[in-house]
């Protein structure tokens, strides 16, 4: 039957999935791809391979983990192995510019975005394309909302670039993006497992842009001051606009992505802008507890179903494990 092989570089982020796989009694193996050696002339082991490589891997000292994963995924796919979130998913995970191109091709609106190579061009580009501000600066390859900053003037951006706080993006590409004033200080993250809608999470953005929902990201329990009752930072909702949901599902199918979180913001006129595709999605345990949901349980079951299907269609799989 083989195993479920989980490809990743972050042990802390793996723990909830490991617990869910164990609870289902599923056979699985940990593929930590910070480094390794792989004989491309030999067939990979049998089973299902789930890619959880993160765009932010370089921030944890794993500079070439994504590049190694790309090579390993190509090897797996060349032998016809069942890969959940394969090469195309990784390609979009590590490039927001490519995400936006794919989203727009699927009829999904994204914020106006300028790709800038070279920090010396940023202030001039902001002045020319955004009339000096406001605009959002983000790295093309980021993760967790890291490096995302709002600037109200080109001068403010220039001062930041000259300060010790500035870090050049790992791939050398910056994005300057239009600032979308939201109708409320929140974004919505829509979760999919097996390419199907699972639930959505409204995330309070009052405290800034670092929006990783995982417990390992060590958020405090922040609340939005608006309204009579305090609002948790992460709140699960069970539905989004039907047309948007259908477009998201079509986008995932077209790009061979099965597990993902897509994030959108709605402006003051009610227009929706999608600005992130996260194929290494995490879930907030407290929000799930309040809602009585468990995305990791659903993900483990899905991987188990795929493993069983692979075994049915590959009678000799066990022999090559």
Backbone as a ProteinNet text record, in pm:
[ID]
protein_1_A
[PRIMARY]
XXXXXXXXXXXXXXXXXXXXXXXXXXXXXXXXXXXXXXXXXXXXXXXXXXXXXXXXXXXXXXXXXXXXXXXXXXXXXXXXXXXXXXXXXXXXXXXXXXXXXXXXXXXXXXXXXXXXXXXXXXXXXXXXXXXXXXXXXXXXXXXXXXXXXXXXXXXXXXXXXXXXXXXXXXXXXXXXXXXXXXXXXXXXXXXXXXXXXXXXXXXXXXXXXXXXXXXXXXXXXXXXXXXXXXXXXXXXXXXXXXXXXXXXXXXXXXXXXXXXXXXXXXXXXXXXXXXXXXXXXXXXXXXXXXXXXXXXXXXXXXXXXXXXXXXXXXXXXXXXX
[TERTIARY]
83	0	85.8	208.3	291	251.6	302.3	280.5	233.5	184.8	166.7	298.5	363.5	491.2	465.5	494.2	466.7	595.4	599	716.1	703.6	804.9	796.8	936.2	943.3	1070.6	1048.3	927.6	894.9	827.3	904.6	853	738.7	746.6	640.8	507.2	510.9	387.9	335.8	421.7	380.7	301.3	323.4	268.7	117	35.7	-109	-148.6	-84.3	-115	-67.8	50.7	99.9	0.9	-53.9	-152.5	-278.2	-322.3	-442.8	-419.8	-303.2	-271.2	-263.7	-201.5	-191.5	-330.3	-414.9	-549.3	-631.5	-602	-672	-605.9	-494.1	-424.1	-361.2	-318.1	-264.4	-112.6	-58.9	87.3	146.5	241.4	297.2	443.8	512.5	653.9	681.4	780.3	821.1	935.3	910	1016.4	1053.9	1149.6	1197.8	1302.2	1267.1	1352.3	1434.7	1502.8	1603.1	1728.1	1761.3	1873.9	1847	1928.8	1908.9	1977.4	1977.8	2035.6	1936.7	1906.9	1805.8	1861.9	1852.8	1899	1786.3	1798.7	1691.8	1671.7	1769	1756.1	1679.2	1649.1	1576.4	1433.2	1338.7	1199.5	1180.5	1093.9	1063.5	984.7	972.7	889.2	742.5	664.9	522.4	446.3	327.4	241.3	194.9	151.1	102.1	197.2	229.6	324.1	249.3	250.4	180.9	284.4	286.4	382.5	333.4	405.5	376	493.2	573.9	685.9	633.2	698.2	650.7	734.9	668.5	740.2	831	800	880.6	991	1022.5	1123.5	1258.7	1292.1	1422.5	1433.2	1319.5	1323.3	1355.8	1357	1392.2	1528.2	1608.6	1742.1	1747.4	1636.4	1631	1627.2	1737.1	1741	1704.7	1747.8	1727.3	1625.8	1543.8	1444.9	1343.4	1298.3	1199.9	1259.6	1385.7	1451.9	1471.5	1510.1	1523.5	1388.8	1284.3	1151.1	1108.1	1138.4	1103.5	1168.3	1295	1364.3	1302.5	1268.8	1210.1	1071.7	992.2	858.8	867.9	963.7	982.5	1016.9	1100.3	1135.5	1012.2	934.7	813.9	716.4	695.4	598.3	645.6	776.8	828.3	803.3	787.5	757.7	607.7	527.6	383.4	332.8	409	362.6	247.9	160.3	48.1	100.2	95.7	145.1	29.4	5.3	-94.4	-21.7	-64.1	3.9	144.7	148.8	273	347.4	416.6	507.9	439.4	321.4	252.2	214.1	169.4	134.8	256.3	371.2	493.6	533.6	520.3	557.6	478.2	349.4	267.4	293	325.2	352.5	468.3	569.8	691.8	698	587.8	588	450.1	435.3	307.7	279.3	382.9	361.9	296.7	343.6	282.9	143.4	122.8	-11.5	-110	-72.1	-164.4	-196.5	-95.4	-120.9	-220.1	-204.2	-294.3	-434.1	-443.2	-574	-648.5	-579.9	-644.1	-688.6	-608.4	-645.2	-772.4	-799.7	-919.8	-1037.2	-1021.7	-1129.8	-1146.7	-1039.3	-1042.9	-964	-1029.3	-967.6	-858.4	-743.6	-634.1	-602.6	-537.7	-499.3	-396.6	-399.1	-297.7	-160.3	-68.5	61.3	172.2	279.4	397.9	513	576.5	694.9	816.9	899.6	1016	1140.8	1237.7	1366.7	1468	1514.3	1608.9	1546.1	1593.6	1533.7	1547.4	1647.9	1666.3	1555	1473.5	1364.3	1230	1226	1097.4	1028.5	1099.3	1036.2	989.3	1072.5	1034.2	911.7	908.9	795.3	668.8	678.5	562.2	509.1	599.9	558.9	488.3	544.3	491.9	359	348.8	232.3	123.6	160.2	61.6	55.4	104.1	99.8	161.1	264.9	335.4	276.1	164.5	107.6	-39.1	-102.8	-44.7	-23.3	64.7	89.8	149	132.3	183.3	308	411.8	534.4	534	562	571.8	675.2	735.4	828	750.5	807	742.2	732.5	834.8	834.5	837.8	724	714.8	668.6	548.9	494.6	463.9	348.3	303.1	275.5	273.5	258.2	386.4	498.9	626.8	669.2	721.9	774.4	669.5	544.1	436.4	420.7	435.3	429	349.3	273.6	197.2	273	289.6	355.2	259.7	255.2	166.6	237.4	369.6	444.6	568.8	615.4	739.1	857.6	849.1	956.1	964.2	849	847.7	905.9	874.6	930.9	1082.3	1128.7	1272	1347.1	1288.9	1351	1359.7	1254.9	1256.5	1365.9	1381.3	1482	1623.9	1643	1774.4	1797.6	1696	1705.7	1751.9	1797	1838.4	1722.6	1597.9	1481.6	1461.7	1511.1	1488.4	1571	1507.3	1575	1538.4	1638.7	1613.2	1539.7	1436.4	1365.1	1459.7	1430.2	1520.7	1536.5	1434.4	1446.7	1477.1	1498.5	1533.8	1417.8	1294.5	1179	1088.7	1058.4	961.4	830	721.2	592.5	544.9	505.5	434.3	289	200.3	60.9	-31.2	-139.1	-235.1	-292.6	-313.6	-374.6	-525.5	-589.2	-734.1	-795.3	-857.2	-922.5	-1040.3	-1036.8	-1137.5	-1263.6	-1376.7	-1501.4	-1498.4	-1423.9	-1399.5	-1254.3	-1193.1	-1052.7	-1037.2	-1066.4	-1048.5	-1025.1	-964.6	-951.1	-1018.7	-1046	-1108	-1017.7	-994.1	-912.5	-1003.4	-1004	-1096.2	-1017.5	-1056.4	-981.8	-1045.6	-959.6	-1002.5	-920.2	-986.2	-920.3	-976.8	-889.6	-933.9	-995.6	-958.3	-1013.3	-1153.6	-1208	-1345.3	-1345.7	-1441	-1455.5	-1474.9	-1397.5	-1408.2	-1475.2	-1413.9	-1472.4	-1390.7	-1435.7	-1360.1	-1331	-1226.9	-1187.8	-1178.4	-1252.6	-1235.8	-1125.4	-1028.4	-910.3	-907.4	-910.2	-899.9	-759.9	-750.4	-621	-582.8	-649.4	-621.5	-476.3	-414.3	-277.5	-171.3	-210.2	-109.1	-127.7	-22.9	-33.7	20.4	83.4	139.9	27.6	-27.2	-156.7	-151.8	-38.3	-30	-123	-215.4	-310.4	-259.5	-142.6	-94.3	-59.7	-85.3	-49.1	100.6	181.1	326.6	372.6	285.9	323.5	314.1	259	264	190.7	71.4	-11	-73	-86.6	-168	-314.6	-403.9	-546.8	-590.9	-573	-603.3	-749.8	-802.6	-943.2	-959.9	-1065.5	-1100.1	-1185.2	-1154.9	-1231.4	-1369.8	-1398.4	-1528.6	-1637.1	-1757	-1870.8	-1885.2	-2001.7	-2030.7	-1957.5	-1939.2	-1872.3	-1732.1	-1633.7	-1499	-1499.7	-1420.3	-1413.2	-1276	-1274.2	-1148.1	-1076.2	-943	-865.9	-904.7	-932.1	-969.8	-1109.5	-1201.4	-1340	-1384.3	-1423.7	-1466.3	-1608.6	-1628.8	-1761.3	-1782.5	-1907.8	-1937.8	-1973.4	-1970.6	-2008.2	-1943.5	-1918.6	-1877.5	-1965	-1946.6	-2022.3	-2009.9	-2122.7	-2124.2	-2039.3	-2051	-1974.7	-1825.3	-1783.9	-1642.7	-1592.8	-1672	-1634.8	-1616.9	-1705.7	-1695.9	-1571.7	-1540.4	-1419.4	-1294	-1293.5	-1179.5	-1160.5	-1269	-1258.4	-1211	-1257.1	-1211.2	-1062.8	-1019.6	-878.8	-792.3	-835.2	-757.7	-748.5	-859	-855.4	-759.6	-766.9	-683.7	-535.8	-502.1	-361.2	-317.4	-399.5	-364	-326.7	-408.3	-389.2	-506.5	-476.9	-583	-604.2	-498.9	-508	-455	-537.7	-495.8	-584	-527.7	-604	-588.6	-698.8	-696.6	-750.3	-682.7	-719.6	-772.3	-880.4	-935.3	-972.9	-985.6	-1029.9	-1140.7	-1237.4	-1348.8	-1337.8	-1341.8	-1325.8	-1457.1	-1454.9	-1571	-1687.9	-1663.2	-1771	-1820.1	-1763.2	-1804.2	-1731.4	-1626.3	-1548.4	-1447.3	-1438.6	-1350.5	-1218.9	-1107.2	-974.3	-906.1	-859.7	-785.5	-636.7	-560.9	-422.3	-322.8	-370.1	-273.6	-329.6	-241.4	-270.9	-167.9	-213.3	-122.6	-145.5	-48.8	-62.9	-1.7	48.1	97.3	12.3	-116.4	-211.1	-207	-225.9	-233.5	-370	-403.1	-535	-519.6	-612	-606.7	-689.8	-622.8	-689	-800.3	-780.2	-881.7	-1007.3	-989.2	-1104.6	-1178.9	-1105.7	-1170.6	-1242.5	-1185.1	-1251.2	-1385.1	-1386.4	-1511.6	-1616.2	-1570.7	-1663.8	-1692.2	-1621.4	-1641.1	-1594.8	-1483.3	-1430.3	-1287.2	-1241.2	-1101.1	-1056.5	-988.4	-940.9	-833.5	-747.8	-643.9	-703.2	-812.4	-880	-932.1	-993.5	-1043.8	-929.7	-817.2	-701.8	-644.1	-632.5	-580.1	-670	-800.4	-892.2	-877	-861.7	-844.8	-717.5	-608.5	-483.6	-496.7	-569.5	-593.6	-673.9	-774.3	-854.3	-768.7	-681.7	-594.5	-494.8	-445.5	-354	-424.6	-547.7	-623	-651	-685.2	-712.2	-586.2	-472.6	-345.5	-314.3	-339.9	-314	-404.6	-530.7	-624.4	-580.9	-526.9	-490.4	-347.3	-270.1	-131.7	-110.6	-148.1	-139.5	0.1	104.3	240.9	305.1	225.1	282.7	358	300.5	364.7	503.1	521.1	651	761.7	726.3	829.5	846.5	771.6	779.1	912.9
-121.4	0	125.5	118.2	237.1	327.2	450.2	545.2	679.8	762.7	904.9	971.7	1034.9	1101.8	1252.3	1313.3	1456.1	1535	1613.1	1693.5	1830.2	1870.8	1997.2	2038.4	2153.5	2195.5	2256.7	2243	2309.2	2210.1	2156.5	2053.5	2105.2	2230.9	2286.5	2289.8	2326	2329.9	2190.6	2088.8	1952.4	1887.1	1928.2	1856.6	1836	1938.2	1912.7	1808.6	1810.9	1710.9	1572.8	1565.8	1438.1	1377.2	1459.5	1410.4	1359.7	1430.9	1388.9	1259.6	1244.5	1121.1	1002.8	1024.4	918.2	880.9	981.4	954.7	870.9	885.2	806.3	669.9	646.1	519.9	501.6	610.9	606.1	590.8	512	498.6	619.9	686.8	805.9	820	898.1	924.5	1073.3	1117	1257.7	1279.4	1364.4	1401.3	1547.1	1568.3	1703.3	1738.9	1828.5	1854.6	1981.9	1996.5	2102.9	2062.4	1934.2	1880.5	1733.9	1672.1	1531.1	1493.7	1363	1311.4	1213.6	1229.9	1149.8	1100.3	970.2	909.8	918.1	1007.9	1032.9	917.2	825.5	710.8	596	608.3	502.9	547.3	452.7	490.5	533.6	630.1	671.7	561.9	570.5	474.4	487.3	386	387.5	475.7	514.7	588.8	721	807.6	940.5	1042.9	1144.6	1247.6	1379.7	1435.8	1561.6	1671.1	1768.9	1878.1	1991.6	2016.9	2129.2	2227.1	2231.9	2325.4	2468.4	2551.3	2686.9	2792	2897.3	3010.1	3078.5	3067.1	3134	3045.3	2933.9	2840.6	2908	3005.7	3072.7	3151.9	3192	3268	3180	3049.4	2954.9	2890	2952	2901.9	2794.3	2767.1	2663.3	2728.8	2792.8	2878.2	2805	2681.4	2612.5	2498.8	2500.2	2393.3	2392	2508	2513.1	2463	2499.4	2452.7	2301.3	2248.2	2103.2	2035.6	2091.6	2033.9	2032.7	2139.3	2143.4	2027.2	1998.6	1887.2	1753.5	1737.4	1611.8	1590.6	1697.1	1683.9	1643.5	1701	1662.6	1514.2	1464.7	1322.3	1235.8	1273.4	1197.5	1194.2	1308.3	1316.9	1242.4	1238.6	1166.1	1016.3	966.3	825	801.2	903	886.7	870.8	915.1	904.5	1003.2	965.4	1052	1162.5	1285.3	1400	1496.5	1529.3	1630.1	1763.7	1862.7	1992	1974.3	1942.3	1913.5	2035.5	2019.6	2123	2256.2	2254.1	2380.6	2452.3	2376.8	2437.8	2505	2436.6	2495.4	2619.8	2615	2728.9	2853.9	2836.5	2950.6	2988.6	2890.5	2917.8	3015.2	3003.7	3082.6	3207.2	3242.9	3364.7	3427.1	3540.1	3609.9	3666.7	3704.1	3755.6	3649.2	3524.7	3417.6	3383.4	3396.8	3378.5	3474.8	3601.8	3702.5	3677.9	3635.4	3603.3	3489.7	3386.3	3271.2	3307.5	3390.7	3432.8	3515.8	3611.3	3694.9	3610.2	3510.1	3422	3344.8	3322.8	3251.7	3345.1	3472.9	3568.8	3617.6	3610.7	3652.1	3782.4	3885.8	4018.1	4020.6	4079.8	4101	4250.2	4296.1	4437.7	4470.4	4594.1	4636.2	4621.9	4555.5	4520.2	4547.4	4609.6	4636.1	4553.6	4471.7	4395.7	4485.6	4492.8	4581.2	4501.5	4497.9	4434.5	4546.3	4556.7	4662.8	4764.3	4772.1	4864.6	5010.6	5044.6	5183.3	5232.9	5141.4	5180.8	5193.4	5155.2	5145.3	5279.6	5377.2	5506.8	5573.9	5568.4	5626.2	5554.7	5423.2	5345.4	5378.8	5395.3	5431.4	5567.6	5662	5795.8	5791.9	5713.9	5712.3	5636.3	5522.4	5435.8	5456.2	5510.1	5525.9	5669.4	5763.9	5906	5932.8	5857.8	5880.2	5809.7	5738.5	5662.2	5694	5611.9	5499.7	5377.4	5289	5163.4	5064.6	4937.9	4831.2	4771.9	4754.5	4687.7	4546.8	4448.9	4311.4	4237	4133.4	4051.2	3959	3930.8	3837.5	3699.1	3660	3531.4	3561.7	3544.4	3582.8	3468.7	3483.7	3385.4	3446.9	3410.4	3458	3608.3	3674	3819	3892.8	3820.1	3883.5	3983	4095.3	4194.3	4279.3	4269.1	4347.3	4477.9	4590.5	4721.2	4818.6	4902.8	5008	5139.6	5209	5339	5442.4	5557.5	5664.9	5765.4	5753.6	5845.6	5777.3	5824.3	5772.9	5805.8	5919.6	5957.5	5857.3	5817.6	5719	5586.5	5546.4	5423.7	5435.8	5551.1	5572.5	5567.6	5626.9	5624.2	5481.2	5401.8	5262.6	5183.7	5204.3	5130.8	5162.4	5281.9	5322.7	5281.8	5221.5	5187.3	5043	5008.1	4869.7	4770.1	4818.1	4728.5	4663	4726.8	4675	4549.3	4446.7	4325.1	4298.8	4277.4	4248.6	4114.8	4105.4	3978.2	3867.7	3745.6	3634.1	3609.6	3641.5	3623.7	3754.6	3862.7	3990.7	4070.6	4018.7	4085.3	4143.9	4274.6	4341.9	4354.6	4366	4400.3	4530.1	4623.7	4742.5	4724.1	4735.3	4699.7	4809.9	4828.6	4930.5	4898.9	5002.1	4987.1	4986	4880.4	4866.9	4900.1	5017.5	5049.4	4954.2	4879.9	4777.6	4836.8	4771.7	4815.1	4793.2	4689.9	4662.5	4617.5	4630.5	4591.2	4439.8	4372	4227.6	4177.6	4059.5	3987.6	3852.2	3784.5	3652.1	3551.2	3441.8	3333.1	3212.4	3161.4	3054.3	2924.8	2823.9	2698.9	2590.7	2517	2408.6	2283.8	2170	2040	1950.8	1887.7	1809	1894.7	2022.6	2115.2	2160.7	2120.6	2155.5	2250.4	2341.4	2439.9	2369.1	2410.6	2355.1	2455	2571.4	2681.9	2806.6	2918.8	3043.1	3098.3	3180.2	3241.1	3391.6	3465.7	3610.7	3644.6	3724.6	3756.2	3906.8	3942.4	4083.5	4135	4245.6	4300.2	4426.9	4452.3	4575	4583.7	4468	4466.6	4455.3	4450.5	4445.9	4329.8	4304.1	4214.9	4074.5	4045.3	3911.4	3819	3744.5	3681	3529.1	3469.6	3324.4	3272.7	3181.4	3136.2	3024.7	2968.3	2852.8	2890.6	2797.4	2820.7	2844.8	2781.9	2797.1	2938	3018.8	3157	3245.3	3191.4	3254.9	3387.5	3391.1	3510.4	3510.8	3631.3	3646.2	3647	3651.5	3651.7	3796.1	3848.7	3989.1	4006.8	4123.6	4150.3	4281.7	4287	4409.3	4496.6	4625.3	4709.2	4745.8	4721.2	4758.8	4665.2	4719.5	4636.8	4626.5	4577.3	4569.3	4453.4	4342.2	4226.2	4214.2	4174.4	4155.1	4044.8	4062	3966.3	3900.2	3768.6	3696.4	3730.5	3716.8	3749.5	3660.5	3531.1	3435.7	3382.9	3401.6	3358.3	3279.2	3154.3	3068.2	3100.5	3109.3	3124.7	3010.9	2975.3	2855.1	2881.6	3006.8	3033.4	3163.1	3169	3291.5	3307.3	3415.4	3437.9	3316.6	3268.6	3145.3	3156.8	3269.2	3285.3	3287.9	3355.7	3359.8	3220.1	3147.1	3010.5	2925.7	2936	2857.9	2896.7	3024.6	3069.3	3017.9	3019.7	2966.2	2817.2	2741.5	2597.8	2570.4	2649.8	2633.9	2669.3	2773.6	2812.3	2699.7	2639.5	2531.3	2411.9	2376.8	2265.4	2294.2	2415	2450.4	2447.2	2470	2476.5	2356.9	2252.1	2126.1	2148.1	2230.3	2257.3	2194.5	2114.2	2043.9	2094.3	2143.5	2195.7	2338.4	2433.2	2574.4	2663	2780.2	2889.4	3011.4	3064.9	3185.4	3301.3	3416	3530.6	3644.5	3706.5	3821.5	3932	4051.9	4168.9	4234.8	4293.5	4361.3	4511.6	4591.9	4735.9	4802	4932.8	5005.7	5009.2	4974	4964.3	4820.4	4729.1	4589.6	4507.7	4563.9	4490.7	4400.5	4276.5	4177.8	4166.7	4170.4	4155	4034.8	3941.3	3826.5	3856.4	3836.8	3881.5	3774.9	3654.4	3552.7	3413	3324.9	3182	3109.8	3044.3	2975	2825.6	2755.1	2610.6	2530.6	2599.9	2534.8	2585.3	2561.3	2626.6	2568.3	2655	2617.2	2658	2607.4	2632.6	2676.2	2757.7	2809	2719.8	2659.3	2560.6	2621.9	2743.8	2806.3	2838.7	2892.6	2921.2	2792.8	2686.6	2558.8	2502.2	2517.4	2468.2	2538.1	2671.1	2744.5	2702.7	2668.1	2633.7	2484.5	2404.6	2260.6	2200.7	2249.4	2202	2154.3	2070.6	2027.1	2004.4	2103.4	2092.2	1985.2	1970.7	1869.8	1728.8	1708	1578.4	1552.4	1653.8	1637.9	1614.4	1683.1	1665.7	1524.7	1476.9	1342.1	1238.1	1256.4	1161.9	1165	1284.3	1296.2	1225.2	1246.5	1179.9	1027.9	983.5	841.3	783.4	856.6	811.8	803.7	903.1	902.4	786.8	755.5	642.4	511.8	496.1	374.7	364.2	475.5	474.5	439.5	491.9	460.8	312.2	254.7	112.1	27.8	69.8	-5.8	-4.1	110.5	124	79.1	46.9	3.7	-123.7	-238.7	-363.8	-396.8	-352.6	-385.1	-277.1	-180.2	-66.8	-115	-214	-256.6	-313.8	-375	-436.8	-336.8	-213	-111.6	-18	-40.7	48.3	33.4
0	0	0	52.9	60.7	176.1	171.7	279.5	224	315	287.4	323.5	227	249.7	255.7	368.4	387.6	366.2	259	222	287.3	365	437.9	482.6	554.5	614.9	752.5	806.5	932.7	1026.5	1120.8	1210.6	1296.7	1341	1425.2	1350.8	1221.3	1142.8	1109.8	1117.3	1084.4	1196.6	1320.4	1435.5	1429.8	1396.1	1392.3	1288.4	1170.9	1069.1	1113.9	1175.1	1226	1323.7	1412.6	1508.8	1441	1336.2	1264.4	1187.9	1126	1053.8	1150.2	1265.6	1365.4	1418.6	1440	1491.6	1394.2	1263.8	1162.6	1140.4	1208.5	1192.8	1056.3	995.7	859.5	860.3	768.6	759.1	689	753.2	690.2	728.1	645.7	667.6	653.4	726.7	731.2	631.7	530.5	436.3	462	548.1	578.2	472.8	380.9	264.6	277.5	388.7	398.1	319.3	324.6	248.7	222.1	139.2	108.5	-21	-51.5	-174.5	-236.3	-364.6	-432.4	-565.8	-588.2	-712.8	-814.4	-909.5	-1005.5	-1101.9	-1108.5	-1198.7	-1134.3	-1005.2	-933.8	-905	-905.4	-877.7	-732.5	-707.9	-570	-499	-367.8	-295.6	-336.5	-303.6	-336.3	-237.9	-277	-186.4	-243.6	-153.8	-187.3	-127.1	-203.4	-159.7	-147.2	-27.3	-0.5	20.3	-69.9	-65.8	22.4	131.7	221.3	227.6	123.4	124.4	128.1	209	233.1	162.3	115.8	56.1	157	285.7	388.8	443.8	376.9	429.1	451	366.3	379.7	509.2	568.1	692.8	812.8	793.1	899.7	874	788.4	761.4	655.3	588.5	486.1	348.4	313.3	194.3	66.3	50.9	-76.2	-66	38	54.7	-59.2	-102.6	-211.4	-342.1	-367.2	-489	-486.9	-371	-357.6	-379.4	-322.3	-338.1	-483.9	-558.2	-700	-774.7	-743.3	-808.2	-769.3	-641.6	-594.3	-655.1	-663.4	-722.8	-869.2	-941.4	-1081.7	-1092.5	-1001.5	-997.6	-970.1	-869.3	-836.1	-953.5	-1014.7	-1123.7	-1247.7	-1268.9	-1385.4	-1374	-1252.1	-1229.4	-1206.5	-1225.6	-1213.5	-1072	-973	-835.2	-810.1	-718.4	-681.6	-591.8	-641	-565.8	-541.5	-417.8	-381	-369	-447.4	-455.5	-514.3	-642.5	-710.4	-759.2	-872.4	-920.8	-945.8	-1004.2	-1033.3	-904.2	-804.3	-676.2	-613.5	-616.2	-559.9	-638.3	-769.5	-852.5	-813.4	-785.4	-744.2	-598.5	-515.5	-374.4	-358.2	-441.9	-421.2	-509.4	-575.5	-657.5	-660.8	-590.8	-594.4	-733.5	-806.3	-941.7	-1029.2	-1018.5	-1096.4	-1044.7	-913.5	-858.8	-924.4	-930.4	-982.4	-1129.7	-1207.3	-1346.8	-1360.9	-1278.6	-1284.5	-1236.1	-1132.3	-1082	-1186.3	-1246.1	-1347.3	-1466.9	-1504.9	-1615.7	-1584.5	-1455.1	-1412.7	-1388.3	-1421.9	-1403.8	-1261.7	-1182.3	-1041.9	-1028.7	-979	-970.1	-863.7	-898.1	-803.8	-796.9	-691	-684.8	-793.5	-841.5	-938	-874.2	-945	-887.9	-988.2	-941.5	-1023.5	-968.1	-1053.6	-1014.4	-1031.6	-928.7	-931.2	-893.4	-982.3	-954.4	-929.2	-804.8	-769.9	-677.2	-551.3	-454.4	-494.9	-576.2	-616.2	-708.4	-762.3	-851.3	-779.4	-652.9	-585.4	-564.9	-509.1	-480.6	-609	-712.4	-841.3	-899	-886.4	-937.1	-860.9	-730.3	-649.1	-689.5	-715.2	-755.9	-891.4	-985.3	-1121.2	-1131.8	-1064.9	-1083.4	-979.3	-862	-755.3	-703.8	-785.6	-749.1	-612.1	-579.1	-453.3	-334.2	-349.5	-239.4	-215.6	-133.4	-59.7	-150	-107.7	-177.4	-77.2	-108.9	-23.6	-87.9	-8.3	-51.2	5.9	-80.2	-32.2	-114.4	-57.3	-136.6	-229.2	-345	-436.8	-375	-303.4	-232.4	-84	-20.6	119.7	207.7	262.5	354.3	488.4	547.6	679.1	681.6	567.7	567.5	598.7	604.6	638.6	531	575.1	481.8	414.1	454.8	393.7	470.9	399.7	465.6	381.3	448.5	383.5	395	280.8	279.3	220.7	286.3	241	151.4	139.4	53.8	0.4	-114.9	-172.2	-81.3	-12.8	80.6	196.5	248.6	355.6	310.8	188.5	132.6	118.3	69.1	49.4	182.3	285.5	417.7	470.7	447.6	492.4	422	293.2	217	264.3	320	369.5	514.6	577	718.9	738	859.8	887.9	882.4	886	883.7	747.5	642.7	508.1	483.3	428.1	385.7	239.6	157.9	16.4	4.2	-81.1	-99.4	-145.3	-105.6	-133.3	-282.6	-364.3	-509.8	-582.1	-505.4	-564.6	-619.2	-607	-665.8	-558.2	-575.3	-489.6	-565.6	-491.2	-550.1	-486.5	-570.4	-524.1	-564.3	-468.7	-491.6	-443.6	-518.1	-478	-340.7	-262.1	-131	-148	-99.2	-109.4	26.7	42.3	169.6	191.5	301.2	326.3	387.6	361.1	421.8	573.2	616.3	757.9	772.3	891.4	907.1	919.1	808.4	808.1	666.7	657.8	531.9	551.8	442.4	449.9	381.8	450.4	396.4	374.2	252.1	213.9	199.8	276.2	282.5	195.8	125.4	37.6	68	70.4	82	-28.2	-103.9	-217.5	-326	-329	-427.3	-395.9	-281.2	-243.8	-124.1	-124.1	-16.7	116.9	216.3	351	445.2	459.9	533.7	503.3	553.3	539.4	678.6	686.8	814.1	795.2	874.7	875.7	975.5	929.7	1009.7	1036.8	1163.2	1201	1170.3	1096.9	1055.2	1132	1241.7	1315.9	1362.3	1387.4	1439.6	1332.2	1204	1098.8	1004.8	926.3	811	833.3	946.1	964.8	1009.3	913.6	931.7	933.6	961.7	968.7	1078.4	1046	1147.5	1236.9	1206.1	1281.7	1425	1517.5	1656.8	1671.2	1583.9	1591.3	1559.4	1498.4	1469.5	1593.9	1701.6	1834.1	1840	1785.2	1801.2	1939.2	1995.9	2114	2073.7	2169.8	2139.9	2123.3	2001.6	1974.2	1941.2	1970.8	1946.4	1872.6	1792.6	1721.5	1812.5	1825.8	1917.4	1865.4	1737.4	1681.8	1732.4	1750.1	1788.3	1938.4	1979.9	2122.2	2188.7	2113.4	2169.4	2110.8	2190.5	2135.2	2030.8	1927.7	1817.6	1818.5	1808.6	1802.4	1673	1674.5	1555.1	1439.2	1466	1361.9	1391.3	1295.7	1313.4	1190.6	1211.8	1101.2	1058.5	926.7	869.1	769.1	744.9	666.9	522	477.5	338.3	290.6	159.2	92.7	-31	-104.1	-226.6	-319.2	-370.7	-450	-576.2	-647.6	-770.8	-741.5	-634.9	-598.9	-564	-488.8	-453.5	-579.3	-673.7	-797.2	-876.7	-881.5	-952.1	-883.4	-751.1	-677.4	-707.8	-704.2	-728.6	-870.8	-968.2	-1106.6	-1118.8	-1049.3	-1048.5	-992.4	-882.1	-822.2	-916.9	-981.5	-1076.7	-1191.7	-1245.5	-1361.1	-1327.9	-1200.7	-1160.8	-1077.2	-1073.8	-1007.7	-861	-793.8	-651.6	-576.9	-476.2	-403.9	-262	-200.6	-64.1	-66.3	-24.6	-34.6	51.6	83.5	142.4	53.7	2.7	-80.9	0.7	-7.4	74.2	-11.1	38	-33	63.8	8.1	82.4	2.6	70.7	4.5	32	-73.9	-54.9	-14.3	0.6	52.7	-43.8	-169.9	-268.4	-284.9	-206.2	-212.3	-317.2	-378.2	-478.5	-407.9	-453.8	-392.7	-469.8	-396.6	-453.9	-387	-466.5	-414.9	-426.6	-317.6	-317.2	-271.7	-236.7	-193.8	-214.7	-260.9	-271.9	-186.4	-80	10.8	-3.6	-62.9	-82.3	31.6	132.9	255.2	370.3	358.9	448	589.3	688.1	828.5	882.9	997.6	1055	1200.6	1246.7	1382.5	1474.8	1572.3	1657.9	1742.1	1792.6	1877.6	1797.5	1676.3	1591.3	1557.4	1528.5	1497.3	1619.3	1736.3	1857.3	1877.5	1859.4	1875.9	1773.3	1652.7	1544.6	1535.8	1615.2	1608.5	1477.2	1425.2	1296.9	1314.8	1222.4	1222.4	1079.6	1023.5	885.9	873.9	976.1	968.5	966.3	1037.4	1030.9	891	829.5	693.5	595.5	615.8	529	544.6	667.4	689.5	622.7	635	571.3	419.9	364.9	220.4	174.5	246	209.6	223.3	325.3	341.5	226.5	180.6	66.4	-59.6	-78.1	-195.9	-189.8	-69.9	-55	-90	-41.2	-72	-221.1	-284.5	-428.5	-506.4	-462.5	-529.4	-519.1	-403.1	-384.2	-473.4	-489.2	-573.8	-719.1	-764.2	-904.7	-933.4	-827.8	-845.1	-764.7	-819.8	-744	-693.2	-765.1	-725.4	-639.3	-594.1	-519.2	-395.5	-324.8	-200.9	-225	-341.7	-370.7	-387.1	-426.4	-450	-332.2	-221.8	-107.1	-34.1
[MASK]
+++++++++++++++++++++++++++++++++++++++++++++++++++++++++++++++++++++++++++++++++++++++++++++++++++++++++++++++++++++++++++++++++++++++++++++++++++++++++++++++++++++++++++++++++++++++++++++++++++++++++++++++++++++++++++++++++++++++++++++++++++++++++++++++++++++++++++++++++++++++++++++++++++++++++++++++++++++++++++++++++

